[in-house]
Amino acid sequence: MKQDYEDGIEIINTAIRKQEEEKAWDLYIAKYQHMDKKTYIPFEKFYNIDARDTNKNKSENMYVEEIRAEAEKIKRIHQNRKKVI
């Protein structure tokens, strides 16, 4: 049972990382229009810089608490479904 919740948290983490990468891509595309040969940087480098900045601004404890709250919500929904069935 505990493994199910850990798997759920991992899925949520993966989805969050994917969303952050998509946001970074959108920002990169907007900046790409203004790049020239001197200012061009590949997306991978841009994303790594952007990800470091994002991590500095986020409190690690808040991030963990958000995941924990989401997992608890999923757990309650799952338990309520069992009661109905």
TAQUIPE-V57071 format. One record per pair of residues at least 4 apart in sequence whose ideal C-beta (glycine too) atoms are under 8 Angstrom apart, sorted by sequence separation. I is the first residue (numbers start at 1). J is the second residue. D is the distance in Angstrom with one decimal. If there is no record, write none. Layout:
I:J:D, I:J:D
//
This chain:
1:5:7.3, 2:6:6.4, 3:7:6.1, 4:8:6.4, 5:9:6.4, 6:10:6.4, 7:11:6.4, 8:12:6.5, 9:13:6.3, 10:14:6.4, 11:15:6.4, 12:16:6.4, 13:17:6.4, 14:18:6.3, 15:19:6.4, 16:20:6.4, 17:21:6.4, 18:22:6.4, 19:23:6.4, 20:24:6.3, 21:25:6.3, 22:26:6.6, 23:27:6.5, 24:28:6.1, 25:29:6.4, 26:30:6.7, 27:31:6.4, 28:32:5.9, 29:33:7.5, 31:35:6.6, 35:39:4.8, 36:40:6.8, 41:45:4.8, 42:46:7.0, 43:47:5.8, 44:48:6.5, 45:49:6.5, 46:50:6.1, 47:51:6.0, 48:52:6.6, 49:53:6.7, 50:54:6.3, 51:55:6.3, 52:56:6.6, 53:57:6.7, 54:58:6.3, 58:62:6.7, 59:63:6.8, 60:64:6.4, 61:65:6.2, 62:66:6.4, 63:67:6.7, 64:68:6.2, 65:69:6.2, 66:70:6.4, 67:71:6.3, 68:72:6.4, 69:73:6.5, 70:74:6.5, 71:75:6.2, 72:76:6.5, 73:77:6.5, 74:78:6.2, 75:79:6.3, 76:80:6.2, 77:81:6.5, 78:82:6.8, 79:83:6.8, 80:84:6.6, 81:85:6.3, 34:39:7.6, 35:40:4.6, 41:46:5.3, 58:63:5.5, 35:41:7.5, 28:43:5.2, 31:46:7.6, 25:43:6.9, 28:46:5.1, 24:43:8.0, 28:47:7.3, 24:46:7.1, 25:47:7.7, 24:47:4.9, 27:50:7.0, 21:47:6.5, 24:50:4.7, 24:51:7.2, 20:51:7.1, 20:54:6.6, 13:67:6.9, 12:67:6.1, 9:67:5.7, 12:70:5.8, 12:71:7.4, 9:71:5.4, 8:71:6.1, 5:71:5.6, 8:74:5.7, 5:74:7.7, 5:75:6.5
//
